[in-house]
Amino acid sequence: MQPHSWIAPLARYSTSPRRTPVTGARMPGGLVPCNVIADEILTDHPDRFRALIIESSNPAHSLADSAAFAKALAALDLVVVIDIALTETGRQADYVLPAASQFEKWEATFFTFEFPHNTFHLRAPVLDPLPGTLPEPEIYARLARELDAGPRGRLTLLHAAVRLGRTPYKLAFAALAAVDKSTFAMAPHLLYETLGPTLPAGARSAAVLWALAQRIAKEYPAAMRRAGHRSADALFEAMLESRSGITFTEDEYTDAWNYVPHPGHRIPLPVPELLGLLADLDTTPAVHTTDDFPIVLAAGQRRAFTANTIFRDNTWRKRDPQGTLRVSPHDAEQLGLSDGALAQVTTSRGTAQAVVEIDDRLQPGHAALPNGFGLDLPTEDGGTERTGVALNSLTDLDWRDPIAGTPWHKHVPARIQPAPV
């Protein structure tokens, strides 16, 4: 049987995901693929993206093809950044709303690594926030108030109900949701504004956990009780009071299949789009390098002293402080590169320079640059200084997976040569 003939009978397993308004890109899990955002902006299409709120993210640095994304940011009507640092993206924003760090606000950790014991940890702040900073829930609440986006009638009713206790509050919330389904969409804001102020130790941001506790009690009552919680309110109180985390549900191994959302709790193995790609393998190029770009560059290698860009300080690195370009001994000899010298890396999108490190773990024809470098960090004289290569000055937003839009950062065709003197 030819691969093409598999696709039609398997099409019944497809789920028809949402698509973006301009490019029609698939939205896995309802999310817009990062690599299509610029194309969703740089167009005259009537449904183009016109504004962005960017929270705890630095797409001007972290998304493929920084030059294209910078152009897209400039084309937007409004850019608002919510972050703990003035990032590369923040410098291009119309407004920057400074947030408190993870040590200065209520945060949470959720893990299922200890299955069948599923754990949750509500973390209390350990430091006072810096002046002028706010936790994100308060930032969004203030925006909602200024925009008059909060449903006043529902807020008034819930304020009155919470003064009578948690049970009347639960009944009032359920009644509102039954009358107007949009109550669920507004739930985080409603809970923050009404239940939040009644919580101890300033844990207003934790109000949304009350709704999650109600859902767990409704959908997984036996697992909740096995974890020692008699009711949704008991579970919610345990979340608030424990400073070391709790087990919120305890599963049985037979429960695992109930989490599979597909019909019959079965995992649909065939993915029609992948089968289509499989059918086209015979005509798909096996090599993507060219005479102009003969090296496969891994643009984002994990190393002992690399991290994501939330660490906006280079002094913590004790090794590889410049973010070296690793090349094989064979390529170093062929290209005239020496250990510790500067090399120039060129791709279809840009050029950068990096210090060479000859590494016999790399195969000929392959090179690697580390992630986490290339940030524009402030200097004492009020300027900025960059250490290492900003990888996405080299990457191409069109160099991506055809289904999910995931960038091919580990296989970037490049040319490497000694840096010009």
GUDRENVEX-406697 format. One record per residue: y negated, z negated, x negated of N, C-alpha, C in turn; residue in one letter. Coordinates in steps of 0.2 Angstrom, whole numbers, padded with zeros to 4 digits, always signed. Each point is the difference from the previous one (the first is absolute). Example, Ala and Ser with C-alpha at 12.3 -4.5 7.8 and 13.67 -1.06 7.14 Angstrom:
+0028-0039-0066-0006+0000+0004-0006+0000-0004a;-0005+0004+0002-0006-0001-0004-0005-0003+0004s;
# end
This chain:
+0006+0000-0004-0006+0000+0004-0006+0000-0004m;-0005+0004+0001-0006+0001-0004-0005-0006+0002q;-0004-0003-0005-0004-0005+0002-0005+0001+0006p;-0002+0007+0001-0005+0001+0005+0004-0001+0007h;+0006+0001+0000+0004-0001+0007+0000-0008+0002s;-0001-0004-0005+0000-0007+0002-0006-0003+0004w;-0005+0004-0001-0007-0003+0002+0000+0000+0008i;+0001+0005+0003+0000+0000+0007+0003-0005+0004a;+0007-0001-0001+0003-0005+0003-0002-0007-0002p;-0003-0001-0005-0003-0007-0002-0007-0001+0002l;-0003+0005+0003-0007-0001+0001-0001-0006+0006a;+0005-0001+0003+0000-0005+0005-0002-0007-0003r;+0001-0001-0006-0001-0006-0004-0007-0001-0002y;-0004+0006+0000-0007-0001-0002-0004-0004+0005s;-0006-0003-0003-0004-0004+0004-0007+0002+0002t;-0002+0006-0002-0006+0003+0001-0006-0004-0002s;-0001-0002-0006-0005-0005-0002-0007+0003+0002p;-0005-0005+0000-0007+0002+0001-0002+0005-0006r;-0006+0003+0001-0002+0005-0006-0008-0001+0000r;-0003+0001-0006-0007-0001-0001-0004+0006+0004t;-0006-0002+0001-0004+0005+0005-0002+0006-0004p;-0001+0001-0006-0002+0006-0003+0005+0004-0004v;+0004-0003-0004+0005+0003-0004+0007+0000+0004t;+0001-0004+0005+0006+0000+0003+0006-0004-0004g;-0002-0004-0005+0005-0003-0004+0004-0005+0004a;+0006-0001-0002+0004-0005+0004-0003-0007-0002r;+0001-0005+0004-0003-0007-0001+0006-0004+0001m;+0004-0001-0006+0006-0005+0000-0002-0007+0002p;+0003-0003+0005-0002-0007+0002-0007+0000+0003g;-0003+0006+0002-0006+0000+0003-0006-0001-0005g;+0002+0001-0007-0005+0000-0005-0002+0007-0003l;-0006+0001-0001-0003+0006-0003+0002+0000-0008v;+0004+0005-0002+0002+0001-0007-0007+0000-0004p;+0000-0004-0006-0006+0000-0004-0002+0007-0002c;+0004+0004-0002-0002+0006-0003-0003+0005+0005n;+0000-0001+0006-0003+0005+0005-0007-0003+0002v;-0002-0006-0002-0006-0003+0002-0006+0005-0001i;-0001+0002-0007-0005+0004-0002-0001+0007+0005a;+0006+0003+0001+0000+0006+0004-0001-0002+0007d;+0001-0006+0003-0002-0002+0006-0008-0001+0001e;-0003+0000-0006-0008-0001+0000-0003+0006-0001i;+0002+0004-0006-0004+0005-0002+0001+0007+0004l;-0002+0000+0006+0001+0005+0005-0005+0000+0005t;-0001+0005+0004-0004+0001+0005+0003-0002+0007d;+0007-0002+0000+0004-0001+0006-0004-0005+0004h;+0000+0001+0006-0004-0005+0005+0004-0007-0001p;+0006-0001-0001+0004-0006+0000+0000-0003-0007d;-0004+0003-0005+0001-0003-0007-0002-0007+0000r;+0003-0004-0005-0002-0007-0002-0008+0000-0001f;-0003-0004+0003-0008-0001-0001-0002-0006-0004r;+0004-0005+0001-0001-0007-0003+0006-0003-0002a;+0000-0005-0005+0005-0004-0002-0002-0007-0001l;+0005-0004+0002-0001-0007-0002+0006-0001-0005i;-0001-0002-0006+0005+0000-0006+0000-0008-0002i;+0006-0003+0002+0001-0007-0002+0005-0001-0005e;-0001-0004-0005+0005-0002-0005+0003+0006-0003s;-0004+0005-0001+0003+0007-0003-0005+0003-0004s;+0002+0004-0005-0005+0003-0004+0002+0008-0001n;+0000+0003+0006+0002+0007+0000-0004+0005-0005p;-0006-0002-0002-0003+0005-0005+0003-0001-0006a;+0004-0005-0002+0003+0000-0006+0008+0001+0001h;+0003-0002+0005+0007-0001+0001+0003+0006+0004s;-0004+0005+0003+0003+0005+0003+0000+0007-0004l;+0004+0004+0001+0001+0006-0005-0007+0004+0001a;-0002+0003-0006-0006+0004+0000-0006-0003+0002d;-0002-0005-0005-0006-0004+0001-0006+0004+0002s;-0001+0006-0004-0006+0004+0001+0000+0003+0008a;+0006+0002+0002+0000+0002+0007-0002-0006+0005a;+0003-0006-0001-0001-0005+0004-0008-0002+0000f;-0003+0000-0006-0007-0002-0001-0004+0005+0004a;+0002+0006+0000-0004+0005+0004+0001-0001+0008k;+0006-0002+0002+0001-0002+0007-0004-0006+0002a;+0000-0005-0004-0004-0006+0001-0007+0002+0001l;-0003+0004-0004-0007+0002+0001-0001+0004+0006a;+0005+0003+0003-0001+0004+0006+0000-0004+0006a;+0002-0006+0000+0001-0005+0006-0007-0002+0002l;+0000-0001+0007-0006-0003+0003-0001-0007-0002d;+0005-0004-0001+0000-0007-0001+0006-0002-0004l;-0001-0004-0005+0006-0003-0004-0002-0008-0001v;+0005-0004+0003-0001-0007-0001+0006-0003-0004v;-0001-0003-0005+0005-0003-0004+0000-0008+0000v;+0006-0002+0002+0001-0008+0000+0005-0001-0006i;-0002-0004-0005+0004-0002-0006-0003-0006-0003d;+0004-0002-0005-0002-0006-0004-0004+0002-0007i;+0000+0007-0001-0004+0002-0006-0003+0006+0001a;-0005+0002-0004-0004+0006+0001+0004+0006-0003l;+0004+0003+0003+0005+0005-0002-0003+0006-0001t;+0004+0005-0003-0003+0007-0001-0001+0003+0007e;+0004-0002+0005-0002+0002+0007-0006-0003+0003t;-0001-0007-0001-0005-0004+0002-0007+0003-0003g;+0000+0003-0006-0006+0003-0003-0002+0006+0004r;+0004+0003+0004-0001+0006+0004-0001-0001+0007q;+0000-0007+0002+0000-0001+0007-0008-0001+0002a;-0001+0000+0007-0006-0001+0003-0001-0008+0000d;+0005-0003+0002+0000-0008+0001+0006-0002-0004y;-0001-0006-0003+0006-0004-0003-0001-0007+0003v;+0006-0002+0003+0000-0007+0003+0005-0004-0004l;-0003-0005-0004+0004-0003-0005+0005-0005+0004p;+0006+0000-0002+0005-0004+0003+0002-0006-0005a;+0003-0005+0003+0002-0006-0004+0007+0002-0004a;+0001-0003-0005+0007+0002-0004+0006-0004+0004s;+0006+0002-0002+0006-0003+0003+0000-0007-0001q;-0003-0003-0005+0000-0007-0002-0005-0004+0005f;-0005+0003+0003-0005-0003+0004+0000+0001+0007e;+0006+0002+0003+0001+0001+0007+0007-0001+0002k;+0001+0000+0006+0007-0001+0003+0003+0007-0001w;+0006+0000-0003+0004+0006-0001+0007-0002+0002e;+0005+0005+0000+0007+0000+0002+0004+0004-0004a;+0006-0002-0001+0006+0003-0003+0006+0000+0004t;+0003+0006+0001+0005+0001+0004+0006+0004-0003f;+0006-0004-0001+0005+0003-0004+0007+0000+0005f;+0004+0005-0001+0006+0000+0003+0006+0001-0006t;-0002-0002-0006+0004+0000-0006+0006-0005+0001f;-0001-0005+0004+0005-0005+0000+0005+0001+0007e;+0000+0006+0002+0004+0001+0006+0007-0004-0001f;+0002-0003+0005-0002+0000+0008-0006-0005+0001p;-0002-0004-0005-0006-0004+0001-0007+0003-0001h;-0003+0002+0005-0006+0004-0001-0006-0005+0000n;-0004+0001-0005-0005-0005-0002-0008+0002+0001t;-0004-0005+0001-0007+0002+0001-0004-0006-0004f;-0005+0002-0003-0004-0005-0004-0008+0001+0002h;-0003-0005+0004-0007+0001+0001-0003-0004-0006l;-0005+0003-0004-0002-0003-0006-0008-0002+0001r;-0001-0007-0001-0007-0002+0001-0004+0001-0006a;-0007+0001+0001-0004+0001-0006+0000-0006-0005p;-0001+0002-0006+0000-0005-0005-0007-0001-0003v;-0004+0005+0001-0007+0000-0003-0005+0001+0006l;-0006-0002-0002-0005+0002+0005-0002+0007-0001d;-0002+0004+0005-0002+0007-0001-0007+0000-0004p;-0001+0006-0003-0006+0001-0003-0005+0001+0005l;-0007-0002-0002-0005+0001+0005-0001+0007+0002p;-0001+0001+0007-0001+0007+0002+0007+0004+0002g;+0006-0003-0002+0006+0003+0002+0003-0003+0006t;+0004+0004+0004+0003-0002+0006+0007+0003+0000l;+0005-0004+0004+0007+0003+0001-0001+0006+0004p;+0005+0005-0001+0000+0006+0004+0000-0001+0008e;+0003-0005+0003+0000-0001+0007-0007-0002+0002p;-0004-0004-0004-0007-0001+0002-0004+0006+0000e;+0001+0004-0005-0004+0006-0001+0001+0004+0006i;+0006+0001+0002+0002+0005+0006-0003-0004+0007y;+0001-0006+0000-0003-0004+0006-0007+0001+0001a;-0004+0000-0006-0007+0001+0000-0002+0007+0002r;+0004+0005-0002-0002+0007+0002+0001+0001+0007l;+0006-0003+0003+0001+0000+0007-0005-0003+0004a;-0003-0006-0002-0005-0003+0004-0006+0004+0000r;-0002+0003-0006-0006+0004-0001+0000+0006+0004e;+0006+0003+0001+0001+0006+0004+0002-0001+0007l;+0000-0007+0002+0001-0002+0006+0007+0003+0003d;+0005+0001-0005+0006+0003+0001+0005-0005+0003a;-0001-0007+0000+0004-0005+0003+0000+0000+0008g;+0005+0000+0003+0000+0000+0008-0002-0007+0002p;-0006-0001+0002-0003-0006+0001+0003-0004+0006r;+0002+0003+0005+0004-0003+0005+0006-0004-0002g;+0004+0004-0004+0006-0003-0003-0001-0005-0005r;-0005+0000-0004-0002-0005-0004-0002-0006+0003l;-0004+0001+0006-0002-0006+0004+0006-0004+0003t;+0005+0004+0003+0006-0003+0003+0004-0004-0005l;+0001+0003-0006+0004-0003-0005-0003-0006-0003l;-0007+0000-0001-0003-0006-0003+0001-0005+0005h;+0000+0001+0007+0001-0005+0005+0007-0003-0001a;+0005+0005+0000+0007-0002+0000+0002-0004-0006a;-0003+0002-0006+0003-0004-0006-0003-0007+0000v;-0005-0002+0004-0003-0007+0000+0005-0004+0004r;+0004+0004+0004+0005-0004+0005+0007-0001-0004l;+0001+0003-0005+0006+0000-0004+0004+0006-0001g;+0005+0000-0004+0003+0006-0002+0004+0003+0005r;+0003-0004+0005+0004+0003+0006-0005+0004+0004t;-0005-0003+0003-0005+0004+0004-0003+0006-0004p;-0001+0000-0007-0002+0005-0004+0005+0006+0000y;+0006-0002+0000+0006+0005+0000+0000+0004+0006k;-0001-0004+0006+0001+0003+0007-0006+0004+0001l;-0006-0002-0003-0006+0004+0001+0000+0007-0004a;+0003-0001-0006+0001+0006-0004+0005+0005+0003f;+0005-0003+0003+0005+0005+0003-0002+0003+0006a;-0004-0003+0004-0003+0002+0006-0005+0006-0002a;-0004-0001-0005-0005+0005-0002+0004+0007-0003l;+0005-0002-0003+0004+0006-0003+0004+0004+0006a;+0002-0004+0005+0003+0004+0006-0005+0004+0003a;-0006-0002+0001-0005+0003+0004-0003+0006-0005v;+0000-0001-0006-0003+0006-0004+0003+0000-0007d;+0004+0005-0001+0004+0001-0006-0004+0000-0006k;-0006+0002+0000-0004+0000-0006-0001-0007-0003s;+0001-0005+0004+0000-0007-0003+0004-0001-0006t;+0006+0004+0000+0004+0000-0006-0003+0003-0006f;-0004+0005+0001-0003+0003-0006-0006-0004-0003a;-0003-0004+0005-0005-0004-0002+0002-0007-0002m;+0007-0001+0000+0002-0007-0001-0002-0004-0006a;+0000+0004-0006-0003-0004-0006-0007-0003+0001p;-0004+0004+0002-0007-0002+0001+0000-0005+0006h;+0003+0000+0005+0000-0005+0005+0002-0006-0002l;+0006+0000-0004+0003-0006-0002-0005-0003-0006l;-0003+0004-0004-0004-0003-0005-0006-0004+0003y;-0003+0003+0005-0006-0002+0003+0001-0006+0005e;+0006-0001+0003+0001-0005+0005+0005-0006-0003t;+0006+0002-0002+0005-0005-0002-0002-0002-0008l;-0003+0005-0003-0001-0001-0008-0004-0007-0001g;-0006-0001+0004-0004-0005-0002+0003-0007+0002p;+0006+0000+0003+0003-0006+0002+0005-0002-0005t;+0002+0004-0005+0005-0001-0005-0003-0005-0006l;+0005-0004-0002-0002-0005-0005-0002+0003-0007p;-0004-0003-0004-0001+0002-0007-0003+0006-0001a;-0004+0003+0005-0003+0006+0000+0004+0006+0000g;+0006-0001+0002+0005+0006+0000-0001+0005+0006a;-0006+0001+0001-0001+0005+0006+0003+0007-0001r;+0001+0002-0006+0003+0007-0001+0007+0000+0002s;+0003-0006+0000+0007-0001+0002+0002+0001+0007a;-0005+0000+0004+0001+0000+0008+0004+0006+0002a;+0000+0006-0004+0004+0005+0002+0008-0002+0000v;+0001-0005-0004+0007-0002-0001+0003-0003+0007l;-0004-0002+0004+0002-0003+0006+0003+0006+0004w;-0003+0006+0000+0003+0005+0004+0007+0002-0003a;+0000+0000-0007+0006+0002-0003+0006-0005+0002l;-0002-0006+0000+0005-0005+0002+0002+0001+0007a;-0004+0002+0005+0002+0001+0007+0005+0006+0000q;-0001+0005-0004+0004+0006-0001+0007-0002-0002r;+0000-0004-0006+0006-0002-0003+0004-0004+0006i;-0003-0004+0003+0004-0004+0005+0002+0004+0006a;-0003+0005+0001+0002+0005+0006+0006+0004-0003k;-0001+0003-0006+0005+0005-0002+0006-0002-0004e;-0001-0006-0003+0005-0003-0004+0001-0007+0001y;+0001-0002+0006+0000-0008+0001+0006-0003-0003p;+0006+0003+0000+0005-0004-0004-0001+0000-0007a;-0002+0005-0003-0002+0000-0008-0005-0005-0001a;-0005-0001+0004-0005-0005-0001+0002-0007+0001m;+0005-0001+0005+0003-0007+0001+0004-0002-0006r;+0004+0005-0003+0004-0001-0005-0004-0002-0007r;-0006+0002+0000-0005-0002-0005-0003-0007+0001a;+0002-0003+0006-0003-0007+0001-0006+0000+0004g;-0002+0005+0004-0006+0000+0004+0002+0001+0007h;-0002-0005+0004+0002+0000+0007-0004+0004+0004r;-0006+0002-0002-0005+0004+0005-0004+0004-0005s;-0004+0005+0004-0005+0003-0004-0006-0004-0003a;-0002-0005+0004-0005-0005-0002+0003-0004-0006d;+0006-0002+0000+0003-0004-0006+0000+0005-0006a;+0002+0006+0001-0001+0005-0006-0007+0000-0002l;-0004+0001+0004-0007+0001-0002-0003-0006-0004f;+0002-0006+0003-0002-0006-0004+0003-0001-0007e;+0006+0002+0000+0003+0000-0007-0003+0005-0005a;-0002+0006+0003-0004+0004-0005-0006-0003-0002m;-0004-0003+0004-0006-0003-0002+0001-0006-0004l;+0005-0004+0001+0000-0007-0004+0004+0001-0007e;+0004+0005+0000+0004+0000-0007-0004+0003-0005s;+0000-0003-0006-0004+0003-0006+0005+0003-0004r;+0006+0000+0001+0005+0004-0004+0004+0005+0003s;-0002+0002+0006+0003+0005+0004+0006-0002+0004g;+0002+0004+0005+0005-0002+0005+0005+0005+0001i;+0006-0001+0002+0005+0005+0003-0002+0000+0007t;-0002+0006+0002-0002+0001+0007+0006+0003+0004f;+0005+0003-0002+0006+0002+0003+0006+0000-0004t;+0005-0002+0002+0007+0001-0004+0004+0004+0004e;+0002+0006-0003+0004+0005+0003+0007-0001-0001d;+0004+0003+0004+0007+0001-0002+0001+0007-0002e;+0005+0001-0004+0001+0006-0003+0001+0006+0005y;+0003-0002+0005+0001+0005+0006-0007+0002+0003t;-0005-0004-0001-0006+0002+0003-0004+0005-0004d;+0002+0002-0006-0003+0005-0004-0001+0006+0003a;+0005+0003+0004+0000+0006+0003-0005+0000+0006w;-0001-0005+0003-0005-0001+0005-0007+0002-0002n;-0002+0000-0006-0006+0002-0003-0001+0008-0001y;+0005+0003+0001+0000+0008-0001-0003+0002+0007v;-0006+0003+0000-0003+0002+0007+0003+0006+0003p;+0004+0004-0003+0003+0006+0003+0005-0001+0005h;+0001+0005+0004+0005-0001+0006+0007-0002-0003p;+0003-0005+0004+0006-0002-0003+0000-0004-0006g;-0006-0002-0002-0001-0004-0007+0004+0004-0005h;-0001+0006+0000+0003+0004-0006-0005+0003-0004r;+0001+0001-0006-0005+0003-0005+0002+0008+0000i;-0005+0003+0002+0000+0008+0000+0000+0003-0007p;+0005+0001-0003+0000+0003-0007-0003+0007-0001l;+0001+0004+0005-0003+0007-0001-0008+0000+0001p;-0003+0003-0005-0007+0001+0001-0002+0007+0000v;-0001+0003+0006-0001+0008+0000-0004+0003-0005p;-0006-0003-0001-0004+0002-0005+0003+0001-0007e;+0003-0006-0002+0004+0000-0007+0005+0005+0000l;+0004+0002+0006+0005+0005+0000-0003+0007-0001l;-0006+0000+0002-0004+0007-0001-0001+0001-0007g;-0003-0005-0003-0001+0000-0008+0006+0001-0004l;+0006-0003+0003+0006+0001-0004+0002+0008+0001l;-0001+0002+0006+0002+0007+0001-0004+0005-0005a;-0006-0002-0002-0005+0004-0004+0001-0001-0007d;+0005-0004-0002+0000-0002-0007+0001+0006-0005l;+0004+0005+0003+0002+0006-0004-0006+0003-0002d;-0005+0000+0004-0007+0004-0002-0005-0004-0002t;+0001-0007-0001-0005-0005-0003+0000+0000-0007t;-0006+0001-0003+0000-0001-0008+0002-0006-0002p;+0004+0000-0005+0003-0006-0004-0004-0003-0005a;-0005+0004-0002-0004-0002-0006-0008+0001+0003v;-0004-0005-0001-0007+0001+0002-0005+0000-0006h;+0003-0001-0006-0005+0001-0006-0001+0008-0001t;-0005+0001-0004-0002+0007-0002-0002+0000-0007t;-0001+0006-0002-0003+0001-0007-0006-0004-0001d;-0005+0000+0005-0006-0003-0001+0001-0008+0001d;+0005-0002+0004+0001-0007+0001+0007-0002-0001f;+0003+0000-0007+0007+0000-0001+0003-0007+0000p;-0004-0006+0001+0003-0006-0001+0000-0004+0007i;+0005-0003+0002+0001-0004+0006-0003-0007-0002v;-0006-0001+0003-0003-0007+0000+0001-0005+0005l;+0003-0006-0002+0000-0005+0005-0006-0004+0001a;-0004+0002+0005-0007-0003+0001+0000-0007+0003a;+0003-0005-0003+0000-0006+0003+0006-0004-0002g;+0002-0001-0006+0006-0003-0003-0002-0008+0001q;+0005-0004+0002+0000-0007+0000+0002-0002-0007r;-0004-0005-0002+0001-0003-0007-0001-0008+0001r;+0002-0003-0006-0001-0007+0001-0007-0003+0001a;-0005+0004-0002-0007-0002+0001-0004+0004+0004f;+0003+0003+0005-0003+0004+0005+0000-0004+0007t;-0004+0001+0005+0000-0003+0006-0004+0004+0005a;+0000-0002+0006-0005+0004+0005-0007-0002-0002n;-0004+0004+0003-0007+0000-0002-0004-0006+0003t;+0003-0005+0003-0003-0006+0002-0002-0004-0006i;+0003+0001-0006-0002-0003-0006-0005+0004-0003f;-0006-0002+0001-0006+0004-0002-0003-0004-0007r;+0005-0001-0005-0002-0003-0006+0005+0002-0005d;-0002+0003-0005+0005+0003-0005+0002-0006-0005n;-0003-0005+0000+0001-0005-0005+0007-0004+0000t;+0003+0001+0006+0007-0003+0001+0005+0004-0004w;-0001+0006-0002+0005+0004-0003+0001-0002-0007r;+0006-0002-0002+0001-0002-0007+0003+0006-0004k;+0003+0004+0003+0003+0006-0003-0003+0007+0003r;+0000+0005-0003-0002+0006+0003-0007+0000+0003d;-0005-0003-0003-0006-0001+0003-0004+0007+0002p;+0002+0005-0003-0004+0007+0001+0004+0004+0005q;+0007-0002+0002+0004+0004+0004+0002+0007-0003g;+0004-0001-0005+0002+0006-0004+0004+0005+0004t;-0001+0006-0003+0004+0006+0002+0006+0000-0004l;+0006-0001+0003+0006+0000-0003+0003+0007+0000r;+0002+0003-0006+0003+0006-0001+0006-0001-0004v;+0005+0005+0000+0006+0000-0004-0001+0002-0007s;+0004-0002-0005-0001+0002-0007+0000+0007+0000p;+0004+0004+0003+0001+0007+0000-0007+0003+0002h;-0003-0002+0006-0006+0003+0002-0006-0002-0005d;+0000-0006-0002-0005-0002-0005+0000+0005-0006a;+0006+0001-0003+0000+0005-0005-0002+0007+0001e;+0002+0002+0006-0002+0007+0002-0007+0001+0002q;-0003-0005+0002-0007+0000+0003-0005-0003-0005l;+0002-0002-0006-0004-0003-0005-0003-0006+0002g;+0003-0005+0003-0002-0006+0002+0002-0006-0005l;-0004-0005-0001+0003-0005-0004-0002-0007+0004s;+0004-0005-0002+0000-0006+0003-0007-0003-0001d;-0003-0002+0006-0007-0003-0001-0006+0005+0001g;+0002+0006-0001-0006+0005+0001-0001+0002+0007a;-0006+0003+0001-0002+0002+0007+0003+0007+0001l;+0003+0000+0007+0002+0006+0002-0004+0002+0006a;+0000+0007+0002-0004+0002+0006+0006+0002+0005q;-0001-0002+0006+0005+0002+0005-0004+0004+0006v;+0003+0006+0001-0003+0004+0005+0005+0002+0005t;-0003+0000+0007+0004+0002+0005-0004+0005+0004t;+0003+0002+0006-0004+0005+0004-0006-0003+0003s;-0001-0007+0000-0005-0003+0003-0005-0003-0005r;+0002-0001-0006-0005-0004-0004+0003-0001-0007g;-0005-0003-0004+0002-0002-0007-0002-0007-0002t;+0004-0003-0004-0001-0007-0002+0003-0001-0007a;-0003-0005-0004+0003-0001-0007+0003-0007+0000q;+0005-0001-0004+0004-0006+0000+0003-0001-0007a;+0001-0006-0002+0003-0001-0007+0008+0001+0001v;+0002+0003-0006+0007+0002+0000+0005-0005-0002v;+0006-0001+0003+0005-0004-0002+0006+0004+0000e;+0003+0000-0006+0007+0004+0000+0005-0004+0002i;+0004+0002+0005+0006-0004+0003+0006+0004+0000d;+0005-0002-0003+0006+0003+0000+0004+0000+0006d;-0002-0004+0005+0003-0001+0006-0001+0006+0005r;-0005+0004-0002-0002+0006+0004+0003+0006-0002l;+0002+0004+0005+0003+0006-0002-0005+0005-0002q;+0002+0005-0004-0005+0006-0001-0002+0003+0006p;-0007+0002+0000-0003+0003+0006-0002-0005+0005g;+0000-0007-0001-0002-0005+0004-0005-0004-0003h;-0005-0003+0004-0005-0005-0003-0002-0004+0006a;-0003-0006-0002-0001-0005+0005-0007-0004-0001a;-0004-0001+0005-0006-0004+0000+0001-0006+0005l;-0002-0006-0002+0001-0006+0004-0005+0000+0006p;+0003-0004+0005-0005-0001+0006-0004-0006-0001n;-0005-0001+0004-0005-0005-0001-0006+0000-0004g;-0001+0006-0004-0005+0001-0004-0006+0004+0003f;-0005+0001-0004-0005+0005+0002-0005-0003+0005g;+0000-0006+0001-0005-0003+0004-0007-0001-0003l;-0005+0001+0004-0007+0000-0002-0002-0007+0000d;+0000-0004-0005-0001-0008+0000-0007-0001-0002l;-0004-0005+0003-0007-0001-0002+0000-0003-0007p;-0006+0002-0003-0001-0003-0007-0006-0005+0000t;-0001-0003-0005-0006-0005+0000-0007+0003+0001e;+0000+0006-0002-0007+0004+0000-0001+0003+0007d;+0005-0001+0005-0001+0002+0007+0003+0007+0001g;+0003+0003-0005+0003+0006+0000+0008-0001+0002g;+0004+0005-0001+0007+0000+0001+0003+0003-0006t;+0007-0002-0001+0004+0002-0006+0007+0001+0003e;+0003+0006-0003+0006+0002+0002+0005-0001-0006r;+0006-0003+0002+0005+0000-0005+0006+0003+0002t;+0003+0005-0004+0006+0004+0002-0002+0005+0005g;+0006+0003+0002-0001+0006+0005+0000-0001+0007v;-0005+0002+0004+0001+0000+0007+0004+0005+0002a;+0006-0001+0002+0006+0005+0001-0002+0005+0005l;-0004-0002+0005-0001+0005+0006-0006+0004-0002n;-0003+0000-0006-0004+0005-0002+0004+0006-0003s;+0007-0001+0000+0004+0005-0002+0005+0003+0005l;+0001-0004+0005+0005+0002+0006-0003+0005+0005t;+0004+0003+0003-0002+0005+0005+0002-0002+0007d;-0004+0000+0005+0002-0002+0007+0005+0004+0003l;+0000+0007-0002+0005+0004+0003+0006+0000-0003d;+0001-0004-0006+0007-0001-0003+0003-0006+0003w;+0004+0002+0006+0002-0006+0004+0007+0002+0004r;+0003-0005+0002+0006+0002+0004-0002+0003+0007d;+0004+0005+0002-0002+0004+0006+0000-0003+0006p;+0004-0006+0001+0001-0003+0006-0004-0006+0001i;+0000-0005-0005-0004-0006+0001-0006+0000-0004a;-0002+0006-0004-0006+0000-0004+0000-0005-0006g;+0005-0002-0002+0000-0005-0006-0001+0004-0006t;-0005-0003-0004-0002+0004-0006+0006+0000-0005p;+0001+0005-0004+0005+0001-0005-0003-0002-0007w;-0002-0006+0000-0003-0003-0006+0004+0000-0006h;+0007+0000+0001+0004-0001-0006+0002+0007-0003k;-0003+0005+0003+0002+0007-0003-0006+0004+0001h;-0005-0001-0005-0006+0003+0000+0000+0005-0006v;+0000+0007+0001-0001+0004-0005-0006-0001-0004p;+0001+0000-0007-0006-0002-0004+0000+0004-0007a;-0005+0000-0003-0001+0003-0007-0003-0006-0004r;+0004-0001-0006-0003-0005-0004-0001+0003-0007i;-0005-0002-0003-0002+0002-0007-0005-0005-0003q;+0000+0001-0007-0005-0005-0003-0007+0000+0003p;-0003-0006+0000-0007+0000+0003-0005+0004-0005a;-0004+0004+0003-0005+0003-0005-0004-0005-0003p;-0002+0001-0007-0003-0004-0004-0008+0000+0002v;
# end
